[in-house]
Amino acid sequence: MRAYHLTTGPDLSALEPVELPEPVPGPGQVVVQVGAVSLNYRDLVIALGRGAGGSAPPVVPCSDGAGEVVAVGDGVTRVAAGDRVAGLFFQTWLDGPIRTSVHASALGGAIDGMLAERVCLDADGVVKLPAGYDAAEGATLPCAALTAWNAIVEEGGVSAGDTILLQGTGGVSIFGLQFAKALGCRVIITSSSDAKLEHAKTLGADATVNYREHPEWSRPVRDLCGGDGVDLVLEVGGAGTMEQSMKAARAGGRISLIGILAGANERTAIGPLMGKGLRMTGIYVGSRAMFEAMNRAIDVNGIRPVIDRSFPMDETVDAYRHLQAGAHFGKVAIAL
């Protein structure tokens, strides 16, 4: 069976094709024929630096994959052979608030992930795909989509008419745009690329700001809100963009911290957090219950993922490089 391992290399050469034994389901387990995986920034961080919860090598990479159940173990009733499913990012986070213990079940980091032709997962750790989704579309959901859903709906608690600020045009932000518009929200999105901003407008973005042209991008964002600021910021940059996000939020507004693309260790002035009475919540993907609620909303609203490009399995390293270059819009997939 073809798969990839992350080894001890200093760069993307750590991604090595391997042959692994065929998985056999034990009691309560299923085997999934993986049709596609999708890449997240976390996958790149783990491949380059063994950070983000990576276990000791070798490990099968990638948290996000989808395909078809081809075998089930004794006692499995949630799914059956032939069902199209995605793996749950945290295999043991089924419902309720996040717990420290679930981190030990993170696919593609703490445990083997989805970049293999077939994988064995706990039956509780899979979710059926929305109607009509193929494997590549399904593979975009476990991290990027669920993170955006949790940030906007579960923790963000937005209402129709709220204004939401999204940073960049990667997978989380584009799903955030789609979910926010489905909920009747106004969306402002930032990017350094005018072409990407124009693309975002075709998906429903109400206003855009080029942060390369406006380094103090909180100012035009507030101007677009009559000087008040936005109700919710999806913060994907981390410490490097947090000060601008706090300035862009209205008094009493909310910030969902979901990434560290612009750095994790820079000093950040926290005065606006107190002076404006902001609420900040860390978002780390979501539970199976959230995933299933999100899929119902996807079905009702006819939402389809935006996939920038899909690579064949033998071009996995090229897929990682494409993500690393930052030229993508939406998600990067690998077809198995």
C-alpha positions as CSV (number, residue, x, y, z in Angstrom):
1,M,0.0,0.0,0.0
2,R,1.4,3.4,-1.0
3,A,1.8,6.1,1.6
4,Y,4.1,8.9,2.7
5,H,6.2,9.1,5.8
6,L,7.7,12.2,7.4
7,T,11.3,11.3,8.4
8,T,14.1,13.4,9.9
9,G,15.0,15.5,6.9
10,P,15.6,19.3,7.4
11,D,13.2,20.4,4.7
12,L,10.5,18.9,2.5
13,S,12.9,16.1,1.6
14,A,11.6,14.6,4.8
15,L,8.5,13.6,2.9
16,E,9.3,10.1,1.6
17,P,7.1,7.7,-0.4
18,V,6.9,4.3,1.4
19,E,5.1,1.0,1.1
20,L,3.1,0.0,4.3
21,P,1.1,-3.1,5.3
22,E,-2.6,-3.2,4.5
23,P,-4.6,-2.0,7.5
24,V,-7.0,-4.4,9.1
25,P,-9.9,-3.1,11.3
26,G,-10.2,-4.2,14.9
27,P,-13.3,-4.0,17.0
28,G,-14.9,-0.5,16.7
29,Q,-12.6,0.4,13.8
30,V,-13.0,1.1,10.0
31,V,-10.7,1.1,7.0
32,V,-11.1,4.0,4.7
33,Q,-9.9,4.0,1.1
34,V,-8.6,7.5,0.9
35,G,-9.5,9.4,-2.3
36,A,-7.8,12.7,-1.5
37,V,-6.2,14.7,1.3
38,S,-6.0,18.5,1.6
39,L,-3.1,20.5,3.1
40,N,-3.1,22.9,5.9
41,Y,-0.4,25.3,7.2
42,R,0.0,23.0,10.1
43,D,1.0,20.2,7.8
44,L,3.7,22.4,6.4
45,V,5.0,23.4,9.8
46,I,5.2,19.8,10.9
47,A,7.0,18.8,7.7
48,L,9.6,21.7,8.0
49,G,10.1,21.8,11.8
50,R,8.4,18.9,13.5
51,G,6.3,21.5,15.4
52,A,2.5,21.8,15.8
53,G,2.3,18.6,17.9
54,G,4.3,16.4,15.6
55,S,5.3,13.0,17.0
56,A,8.7,11.4,16.6
57,P,9.3,10.4,13.0
58,P,8.4,8.5,11.0
59,V,4.8,9.5,10.9
60,V,2.2,9.5,8.1
61,P,1.4,13.2,7.5
62,C,-1.8,15.2,6.8
63,S,-4.7,15.6,9.1
64,D,-7.4,16.0,6.4
65,G,-8.5,13.2,4.2
66,A,-11.7,11.7,2.8
67,G,-12.8,8.6,1.0
68,E,-14.9,5.5,1.2
69,V,-15.3,3.0,4.0
70,V,-14.1,-0.4,2.6
71,A,-14.1,-2.5,5.8
72,V,-15.6,-2.4,9.3
73,G,-14.6,-4.2,12.5
74,D,-16.9,-5.9,15.0
75,G,-19.4,-3.7,16.7
76,V,-19.4,-0.8,14.2
77,T,-22.9,0.6,13.6
78,R,-22.2,4.4,12.9
79,V,-21.0,3.8,9.3
80,A,-21.0,0.9,6.8
81,A,-18.9,-0.2,3.9
82,G,-19.6,2.1,1.0
83,D,-20.2,5.3,3.1
84,R,-18.2,8.3,2.0
85,V,-16.5,9.8,5.1
86,A,-13.8,12.2,6.3
87,G,-11.5,11.6,9.2
88,L,-12.0,13.8,12.3
89,F,-8.9,16.0,13.0
90,F,-9.0,15.1,16.7
91,Q,-10.1,11.5,16.7
92,T,-11.4,11.6,20.3
93,W,-13.1,15.1,20.4
94,L,-16.7,14.0,19.9
95,D,-18.6,16.8,21.7
96,G,-18.4,19.4,24.4
97,P,-15.5,21.8,25.0
98,I,-12.0,20.9,24.0
99,R,-9.9,19.0,26.5
100,T,-6.1,18.6,26.7
101,S,-6.4,14.9,26.2
102,V,-7.7,15.2,22.6
103,H,-4.4,16.6,21.4
104,A,-2.9,13.1,21.7
105,S,-5.4,12.0,18.9
106,A,-4.5,14.6,16.3
107,L,-4.1,13.0,12.9
108,G,-0.9,13.7,11.0
109,G,0.9,14.9,14.1
110,A,0.4,13.1,17.3
111,I,-0.7,9.9,15.4
112,D,-0.4,8.7,11.8
113,G,-2.5,10.8,9.4
114,M,-4.3,10.4,6.1
115,L,-1.6,10.5,3.4
116,A,-1.9,6.8,2.6
117,E,-4.1,4.8,0.2
118,R,-5.9,3.2,3.1
119,V,-6.1,4.1,6.7
120,C,-7.6,2.5,9.8
121,L,-9.6,4.9,12.1
122,D,-11.9,4.5,15.0
123,A,-15.5,4.4,13.8
124,D,-16.2,7.3,16.2
125,G,-13.5,9.3,14.4
126,V,-15.2,9.6,11.0
127,V,-18.0,11.9,9.7
128,K,-20.2,11.3,6.6
129,L,-19.6,13.8,3.8
130,P,-22.2,16.3,2.7
131,A,-24.4,15.2,-0.2
132,G,-22.7,15.2,-3.6
133,Y,-19.2,15.9,-2.3
134,D,-16.3,14.1,-3.9
135,A,-13.2,13.0,-2.0
136,A,-11.2,16.2,-2.7
137,E,-14.1,18.4,-1.5
138,G,-14.6,16.2,1.6
139,A,-10.9,16.4,2.4
140,T,-11.1,20.2,2.8
141,L,-13.6,20.0,5.7
142,P,-11.9,18.5,8.8
143,C,-9.6,21.4,9.6
144,A,-10.1,24.5,7.5
145,A,-13.9,24.4,7.2
146,L,-14.5,23.2,10.8
147,T,-12.1,25.9,12.1
148,A,-14.0,28.6,10.3
149,W,-17.4,27.2,11.4
150,N,-16.3,27.0,15.0
151,A,-14.8,30.6,14.9
152,I,-17.9,32.1,13.3
153,V,-20.9,30.0,14.6
154,E,-20.0,28.0,17.6
155,E,-17.7,30.4,19.4
156,G,-18.3,33.6,17.3
157,G,-22.0,33.5,17.8
158,V,-22.6,35.8,14.8
159,S,-26.0,37.2,13.8
160,A,-27.4,38.3,10.4
161,G,-26.2,41.8,9.7
162,D,-22.9,41.4,11.6
163,T,-19.7,42.5,9.9
164,I,-16.9,40.0,9.8
165,L,-13.2,40.6,8.9
166,L,-11.3,37.8,7.3
167,Q,-7.5,37.8,6.8
168,G,-6.1,36.5,3.5
169,T,-7.6,34.0,1.0
170,G,-6.4,30.6,2.3
171,G,-8.7,27.7,3.1
172,V,-10.0,28.9,6.5
173,S,-10.7,32.5,5.3
174,I,-12.5,31.3,2.2
175,F,-14.7,28.9,4.1
176,G,-15.3,31.8,6.6
177,L,-16.5,34.0,3.7
178,Q,-18.9,31.3,2.5
179,F,-20.3,30.6,6.0
180,A,-20.6,34.2,6.9
181,K,-22.5,35.0,3.7
182,A,-24.8,32.1,4.3
183,L,-25.6,33.5,7.7
184,G,-26.5,36.9,6.3
185,C,-23.3,38.7,7.4
186,R,-21.3,41.5,5.8
187,V,-17.8,40.4,5.0
188,I,-14.6,42.4,4.6
189,I,-11.5,40.5,3.5
190,T,-7.8,41.4,3.3
191,S,-5.0,40.3,1.0
192,S,-1.8,41.5,-0.6
193,S,-3.1,40.5,-4.0
194,D,-5.7,42.6,-5.9
195,A,-6.4,39.6,-8.1
196,K,-7.3,37.5,-5.1
197,L,-9.4,40.2,-3.7
198,E,-11.4,40.4,-6.9
199,H,-11.8,36.6,-6.8
200,A,-13.1,37.0,-3.2
201,K,-15.7,39.5,-4.5
202,T,-17.1,36.8,-6.9
203,L,-17.7,34.6,-3.8
204,G,-19.7,37.4,-2.1
205,A,-17.1,39.6,-0.2
206,D,-18.7,43.0,0.4
207,A,-15.5,45.0,0.7
208,T,-11.7,44.4,0.4
209,V,-8.5,45.9,1.7
210,N,-5.0,45.4,0.2
211,Y,-2.8,45.2,3.3
212,R,0.4,45.8,1.3
213,E,-1.0,49.1,0.1
214,H,-2.4,49.8,3.6
215,P,0.1,48.5,6.2
216,E,-2.2,50.1,8.9
217,W,-5.1,48.2,7.4
218,S,-7.3,48.6,10.5
219,R,-7.9,52.2,9.4
220,P,-9.7,51.5,6.1
221,V,-11.5,48.6,7.8
222,R,-12.9,51.0,10.4
223,D,-13.8,53.5,7.6
224,L,-15.8,50.8,5.9
225,C,-17.7,50.4,9.1
226,G,-18.5,54.1,9.6
227,G,-15.5,54.4,12.0
228,D,-16.8,51.8,14.5
229,G,-15.1,48.6,13.5
230,V,-16.2,45.0,12.8
231,D,-18.2,42.7,15.0
232,L,-15.8,39.7,14.6
233,V,-12.3,39.2,13.3
234,L,-11.0,35.8,12.2
235,E,-7.3,36.2,13.2
236,V,-5.1,33.9,11.2
237,G,-1.9,35.9,11.5
238,G,-1.3,35.6,15.2
239,A,1.0,38.0,17.1
240,G,2.2,39.7,13.9
241,T,-1.3,41.0,13.0
242,M,-3.1,41.0,16.3
243,E,-2.6,44.7,17.1
244,Q,-4.2,45.7,13.8
245,S,-7.1,43.2,14.4
246,M,-7.8,44.7,17.9
247,K,-7.8,48.2,16.3
248,A,-10.2,46.9,13.5
249,A,-12.7,45.5,16.0
250,R,-15.5,47.6,17.4
251,A,-15.9,48.2,21.1
252,G,-17.3,45.0,22.5
253,G,-16.3,43.1,19.5
254,R,-14.8,39.6,19.2
255,I,-11.6,38.1,17.9
256,S,-11.3,34.4,17.0
257,L,-7.6,33.5,17.1
258,I,-7.2,30.6,14.7
259,G,-3.6,30.9,13.3
260,I,-0.1,32.2,13.6
261,L,0.8,32.8,9.9
262,A,2.4,36.1,10.8
263,G,4.3,34.9,13.9
264,A,3.6,33.7,17.4
265,N,6.2,35.4,19.5
266,E,6.2,39.1,18.6
267,R,5.3,41.7,21.3
268,T,1.8,42.9,21.0
269,A,0.2,46.0,22.7
270,I,-2.9,44.7,24.5
271,G,-4.3,48.1,25.4
272,P,-7.2,47.9,22.8
273,L,-8.2,44.5,24.2
274,M,-9.0,46.2,27.6
275,G,-10.0,49.6,26.4
276,K,-12.5,48.3,23.9
277,G,-13.8,45.4,26.0
278,L,-12.9,42.9,23.3
279,R,-13.4,39.2,23.7
280,M,-10.7,36.9,22.3
281,T,-11.2,33.2,21.9
282,G,-8.6,30.6,20.8
283,I,-10.0,28.2,18.1
284,Y,-8.4,24.8,17.5
285,V,-10.5,23.1,14.9
286,G,-13.7,21.6,16.5
287,S,-15.6,18.5,17.7
288,R,-17.5,15.8,15.8
289,A,-20.8,17.4,16.9
290,M,-19.7,20.7,15.3
291,F,-18.6,18.9,12.2
292,E,-22.0,17.3,11.8
293,A,-23.8,20.6,12.4
294,M,-21.6,22.3,9.8
295,N,-22.3,19.6,7.2
296,R,-26.1,20.1,7.7
297,A,-25.5,23.8,7.0
298,I,-23.4,23.0,4.0
299,D,-26.2,20.8,2.6
300,V,-28.9,23.4,3.2
301,N,-26.9,26.2,1.6
302,G,-25.3,24.3,-1.2
303,I,-21.8,25.4,-0.2
304,R,-18.9,23.9,-2.2
305,P,-15.3,24.2,-1.3
306,V,-12.9,26.3,-3.3
307,I,-9.9,24.1,-4.4
308,D,-7.0,26.0,-5.9
309,R,-5.3,23.0,-7.3
310,S,-5.1,19.2,-6.9
311,F,-1.9,17.3,-7.3
312,P,-1.4,13.5,-7.9
313,M,0.0,11.5,-5.0
314,D,3.5,11.2,-6.6
315,E,3.7,15.0,-6.7
316,T,3.1,15.4,-3.0
317,V,6.2,17.4,-2.4
318,D,5.2,19.8,-5.2
319,A,1.8,20.2,-3.4
320,Y,3.6,21.2,-0.2
321,R,5.7,23.7,-2.1
322,H,2.7,25.2,-3.7
323,L,1.2,25.8,-0.3
324,Q,4.5,27.1,1.0
325,A,4.6,29.7,-1.9
326,G,1.4,31.2,-0.7
327,A,0.0,31.8,-4.2
328,H,-3.0,29.6,-3.6
329,F,-6.6,30.7,-3.3
330,G,-8.6,28.3,-1.1
331,K,-7.4,24.8,-0.6
332,V,-4.6,22.6,-2.0
333,A,-5.5,19.0,-2.5
334,I,-3.6,15.7,-3.3
335,A,-5.5,12.9,-5.1
336,L,-4.6,9.4,-4.1
